Amino acid sequence: MFVDFYLIEEFFYAALALQQRDWADFFLNVVHAHFPKQVKTMRMLAMWHESNGEILRASNILIELIENDPSDHQSVKRLAAAYRDFDMEQQAI
């Protein structure tokens, strides 16, 4: 069976944007089952925590990704955006 994980990822982001937690959980679980420790999967998990208001858990995941690969600019941008969204500009700097 062919699964287009790019589409599943996009569905996940749409579910988060629409605050459809059940769908976001479903799409995250599909990706996580196939790619449990991929950077993109971990970034998606951080976004899931962020959307649930769990900024500390989200930031810990992103910080770990950045520590493992300081050139991971997407995680740096996501962390800065999360801090901005939670009015934590000092941490972003």
N, C-alpha and C positions, 0 to 999 in steps of 0.2 A: 504494500500500500504506500503510495506517494503522499507525503505530508509536506506542504509548503510552510516551513517555519517562519519565513518572512511574513506571510499573511497572518499567522497565529500571533506573531509579535505585534503587528499592527492592530489586530483585534484586541490584544491585551491593552495597548495604549488607549484605544478608543473606549474600552470598558472603564479604564481608570478615569478618563475625561468625563464620561457620562455617569460616574459614580455607581457603576453596576458591579458591585463587589463580587457577587457570585460568578459572573462571567470572567472578571479579572482573575479570580482564584482558579477557575477552570483553565484558562489559557496559560497562566503561569505554571500550573501543575503539568500541563502537556509539555511545555518547553523544558521544565525542570526534570521531567522523567527521562528525556532524551539527552539533555546537556546539563547535568547537575552542577558542575563546577566551572562552567564557561563564564568568562567575564561578563558577557552580555546577559546571561541568566542571573548572575549576581546583581548586576545593575538593575535589572527588572525587579528583583526581589527588594532592592533598596527603594525603588519607586513605589512598590506596593506598600512598604512600611510607611513611606512618606505620605502616601494618599490616606493612610489610616491615622495620620497624626503622630506617628512614632518616629520623630525626627532623630532621636538618639540612636535607635536601631539602624535607621537608614544611613545616618552619617558614619556609624561604626563600620558598616559594610563597605561604603565608598572609601573611607580612609584606608581600610585594609587593602582594597584594590589598588589604591594609589601608592601605598607603601610597597606593594608587590611589583608595581610597574609605574614608576614616576612619570613615564611618558604617556600614560593613559589620560589623554586630554578630555575624553568624553566623561570619565568619572569625575575629573576635576570640575568641569563645567556643571555636571549634575549636582555635585556637592555645593558649589557656590549658589546655584539656583535654589536648592533646598534651603540653605541658610537664608537666602533672600526672601523666599516665600514664608518663612517662619520668623521674619523680622529679627534675624540674627546676623546682621551685616558685619559685626566685629569678627565673628568666627570666619566669615567668608574672606576677610582680608588676611 
